[in-house]
């Protein structure tokens, strides 16, 4: 762990941007597709209930991510930037890939295509990011904060100092 800390933060603190955690599972690469599918399912969801169902699949991944960060930093400061992505980066733009995603999550391909179109941003600074994303979809914020708290509690029980 100290080697990872030295690599991440030679001065003893780290800033983690959580949206990068959804592209690949670095600890368990074989679970990357499962992680990506869960975030895509959340993005395509058109109700709070459906988003919460997808987010419930993401929460264990996020908790594990935060445990890894807290273990590596063990008492050093951590700043966690909650999800702030242009959501269109997580969904396929090719019609064939949209159909494949639709089949996997059990929706009509037109729903996926329409959602991708809705998410397009001509100016990311005015788009659906940051606090605007969490105002529109507070369940995303709830999942991430819950995962951080769960990870911090688990680490503290193991004697790992959490400072974030």
Buried (B, 14 or more C-beta within 10 A) or exposed (E): EEEBBEEBBEEEBBEBEBBEBBBBBEEEEEBBEEBBBBBBBBBBBEEEEBBBBBBEBBBBBBBBBBBBBBBBBBEBEBEBEBBBBBBBEBBBEEEEEBBEBBEEBEBEBEBBBBBBEEBEBEEEEEBBBBEEBBEEBEBBBBBBBBBBEBBBEBBEEEEBEBEB
